[in-house]
Amino acid sequence: MNLDQSIEKLNKKSKVAVLGATGVVGQVFISMLADHPWFDLVHIAASASKAGKGYKDEVHWVLPTQMPQSIEQKKLGLIDSAKLRDEGIKIVFSALPASEAKTIEPELRSQGFYLFSNASAMRYEEDVPILIPEINPDQLDLINKQGFPEKGFIVTNANCSTTGLAVALSPLRKFVIEEVVVSTYQSISGAGYPGLASLDIMGNTLPHIPNEEDKMGVELKKILQIEANVFPFCIRIPVLFGHMETVWITFKGNVEKEEILEAWSNFKFGGKGLPNMADHPVEYLNREDLPQPKMSFWGSPSGMQVFTGRLKKEKNRIGFTLLVNNLVKGGAGGSVENAEFFVSECGDKL
Ligand SMILES: NC(=O)c1ccc[n+]([C@@H]2O[C@H](COP(=O)([O-])OP(=O)(O)OC[C@H]3O[C@@H](n4cnc5c(N)ncnc54)[C@H](OP(=O)(O)O)[C@@H]3O)[C@@H](O)[C@H]2O)c1
């Protein structure tokens, strides 16, 4: 069954829910799902105290884009599996804090729901994929290990800064990556809302983001299936959106800059027709002053591309900078793309 047939079989949009809808990642989910060609956003939820209240009144909208009109009058609901089932929902997007996701996501999975999660809580389980379809599409098979199609499943996307790095490194795996030295410059939206106290971050730089460096090493290896040594420093900077990274890679053999550029330029995952997959996941910008966090919501689709720049070779090392939109490709957009990929592969089993 091809993609068109799968969609035709659905005959109507798949009904979906967003948990954590008032948070920063939740707002991107709302923006991307309000008018999605395959998904119908039926149910939105935040913490229980907000159930029954209007989304527009409860959310503190922080995105540089408008809140979709169709959502303004929508009411927040509870995270209640019976209610979700009554509403005909199977696919649930999660932007919950890890502390809550840890219990809520496995519980919903056990009730037969298909979870696409941004939280780190379940990422390190052996049968839970950290999926980035243009990099490791085979990882979707792990949902069968969780019991699909008879049972529900959880699919996660990576930590935001890891996603950007994984996408940029993916087409370079053929040169055999031995060592990755990375420094991140991460925006404050990465800490959610209200996130950091302004007195801590205004005009300042924080040299430590709890747990972030450990996540990068573990997740990068799980996603790319490589054994390279990874040496990260993760730093918080007073920028609203977008994470910058500087990267130095050592390969097994000699690799020239031209080979890196060619690998990025040839990196495509064409033919899938997913609404939110970038045709060119990595775009190299041949200007010394680019990329910059100001470009976070650039690209096609917006926010889904990773931009690289300042490629150089020093001794046997290749260095470059990169920019990833932490909320879109590194957050909600990654989950939406994962759900689109699932529908394109397994829509006939929905
Ligand atoms: N920010 C990023 O760049 C980024 C990127 C990738 C992944 N992530 C991950 O995505 C998740 C969400 O991040 P965020 O930055 O959007 O956080 P956030 O702004 O703090 O939003 C958290 C959301 O979860 C809801 N929530 C909190 N406690 C809850 C509970 N007990 N039951 C139900 N809902 C509850 C909040 O609702 P209320 O409004 O009612 O409190 C809010 O909607 C986290 O796991 C984070 O690590 C974040």
The ligand as an SDF file (V2000), in Angstrom:
LIG
                    3D

 48 52  0  0  0  0  0  0  0  0999 V2000
   11.8420   23.9630   25.0690 N   0  0  0  0  0  0  0  0  0  0  0  0
   12.5500   23.2540   24.1950 C   0  0  0  0  0  0  0  0  0  0  0  0
   13.3520   23.7810   23.4050 O   0  0  0  0  0  0  0  0  0  0  0  0
   12.3760   21.7560   24.1320 C   0  0  0  0  0  0  0  0  0  0  0  0
   12.8600   21.0950   23.0210 C   0  0  0  0  0  0  0  0  0  0  0  0
   12.7330   19.7070   22.9460 C   0  0  0  0  0  0  0  0  0  0  0  0
   12.1130   19.0270   23.9660 C   0  0  0  0  0  0  0  0  0  0  0  0
   11.6390   19.7110   25.0590 N   0  0  0  0  0  0  0  0  0  0  0  0
   10.9250   18.9300   26.0740 C   0  0  0  0  0  0  0  0  0  0  0  0
    9.5310   19.1320   25.8180 O   0  0  0  0  0  0  0  0  0  0  0  0
    8.8000   19.1320   27.0510 C   0  0  0  0  0  0  0  0  0  0  0  0
    8.0560   20.4540   27.1730 C   0  0  0  0  0  0  0  0  0  0  0  0
    9.0020   21.5260   27.2060 O   0  0  0  0  0  0  0  0  0  0  0  0
    8.5570   23.0580   27.2720 P   0  0  0  0  0  0  0  0  0  0  0  0
    9.8020   23.8100   27.0550 O   0  0  0  0  0  0  0  0  0  0  0  0
    7.3980   23.3030   26.3900 O   0  0  0  0  0  0  0  0  0  0  0  0
    8.0800   23.1800   28.7970 O   0  0  0  0  0  0  0  0  0  0  0  0
    7.0560   24.2280   29.4480 P   0  0  0  0  0  0  0  0  0  0  0  0
    7.0400   25.4920   28.6870 O   0  0  0  0  0  0  0  0  0  0  0  0
    7.3970   24.2700   30.8840 O   0  0  0  0  0  0  0  0  0  0  0  0
    5.6120   23.5170   29.2830 O   0  0  0  0  0  0  0  0  0  0  0  0
    5.2320   22.3890   30.0520 C   0  0  0  0  0  0  0  0  0  0  0  0
    3.7940   22.0010   29.7280 C   0  0  0  0  0  0  0  0  0  0  0  0
    3.4400   20.8480   30.4940 O   0  0  0  0  0  0  0  0  0  0  0  0
    2.2440   21.1400   31.2600 C   0  0  0  0  0  0  0  0  0  0  0  0
    2.2800   20.4630   32.5400 N   0  0  0  0  0  0  0  0  0  0  0  0
    3.1160   20.6990   33.5930 C   0  0  0  0  0  0  0  0  0  0  0  0
    2.8160   19.8510   34.6000 N   0  0  0  0  0  0  0  0  0  0  0  0
    1.8010   19.0770   34.1970 C   0  0  0  0  0  0  0  0  0  0  0  0
    1.0390   18.0190   34.7870 C   0  0  0  0  0  0  0  0  0  0  0  0
    1.2820   17.5910   36.0340 N   0  0  0  0  0  0  0  0  0  0  0  0
    0.0450   17.4380   34.0710 N   0  0  0  0  0  0  0  0  0  0  0  0
   -0.2310   17.8700   32.8190 C   0  0  0  0  0  0  0  0  0  0  0  0
    0.4290   18.8740   32.1990 N   0  0  0  0  0  0  0  0  0  0  0  0
    1.4390   19.4620   32.8800 C   0  0  0  0  0  0  0  0  0  0  0  0
    2.2590   22.6510   31.4030 C   0  0  0  0  0  0  0  0  0  0  0  0
    0.9270   23.0740   31.6520 O   0  0  0  0  0  0  0  0  0  0  0  0
    0.5830   24.3680   32.5730 P   0  0  0  0  0  0  0  0  0  0  0  0
    0.6220   25.5470   31.6420 O   0  0  0  0  0  0  0  0  0  0  0  0
   -0.7830   24.0710   33.0550 O   0  0  0  0  0  0  0  0  0  0  0  0
    1.6050   24.4260   33.6490 O   0  0  0  0  0  0  0  0  0  0  0  0
    2.7590   23.0760   30.0350 C   0  0  0  0  0  0  0  0  0  0  0  0
    1.7090   23.0170   29.1000 O   0  0  0  0  0  0  0  0  0  0  0  0
    9.8400   18.8940   28.1500 C   0  0  0  0  0  0  0  0  0  0  0  0
    9.9080   17.5130   28.4280 O   0  0  0  0  0  0  0  0  0  0  0  0
   11.1440   19.3730   27.5150 C   0  0  0  0  0  0  0  0  0  0  0  0
   12.2800   18.7770   28.0680 O   0  0  0  0  0  0  0  0  0  0  0  0
   11.7360   21.0630   25.1470 C   0  0  0  0  0  0  0  0  0  0  0  0
  1  2  1  0
  2  3  2  0
  2  4  1  0
  4  5  1  0
  4 48  2  0
  5  6  2  0
  6  7  1  0
  7  8  2  0
  8  9  1  0
  8 48  1  0
  9 10  1  0
  9 46  1  0
 10 11  1  0
 11 12  1  0
 11 44  1  0
 12 13  1  0
 13 14  1  0
 14 15  2  0
 14 16  1  0
 14 17  1  0
 17 18  1  0
 18 19  2  0
 18 20  1  0
 18 21  1  0
 21 22  1  0
 22 23  1  0
 23 24  1  0
 23 42  1  0
 24 25  1  0
 25 26  1  0
 25 36  1  0
 26 27  1  0
 26 35  1  0
 27 28  2  0
 28 29  1  0
 29 30  1  0
 29 35  2  0
 30 31  1  0
 30 32  2  0
 32 33  1  0
 33 34  2  0
 34 35  1  0
 36 37  1  0
 36 42  1  0
 37 38  1  0
 38 39  2  0
 38 40  1  0
 38 41  1  0
 42 43  1  0
 44 45  1  0
 44 46  1  0
 46 47  1  0
M  CHG  2   8   1  16  -1
M  END
$$$$
